[in-house]
Amino acid sequence: MLKPEETIVNNEFEAEKINDLINEKKIKKIVFTPSKIGIWEVKSHKNNNIYWVDIETKYCSCKGFYYNFMKKACYHISAVSTALSQNAYKIELLSDSEMNDYFNNQIDNLINNNI
């Protein structure tokens, strides 16, 4: 079990990572038009990985979410929530006809980055 001081350091560390993501403009909302389907993307600090976040279901595609979802939410979810509340994110508009290409490219990147 974590000691209180370790929890505080962990929270400060996560707060710093969240601020870095916001300051480095690594949080983006992709909006497809005219359907208005929206997808949140968070670009990794460490590499070119992009994680998908669903604010409503509190889901993230990162490994941390997969391994820790029973304990706590990953910081990407908190980063998107913070960016949303501060209006500190980029918006990219794509047409609905570009949706298949978008997802195919993301899946290709996911597969190629995990090999």
Secondary structure, DSSP 8 states (H G I E B T S, - for coil): ---HHHHHHHHHHHHHHHHHHHHTT-EEEEEEETTTEEEEEEE-SSSS-EEEEETTTTEE-SHHHHHHTTT---HHHHHHHHHHHHT--EEEEEEGGGHHHHHHHHHHHHHHHT-
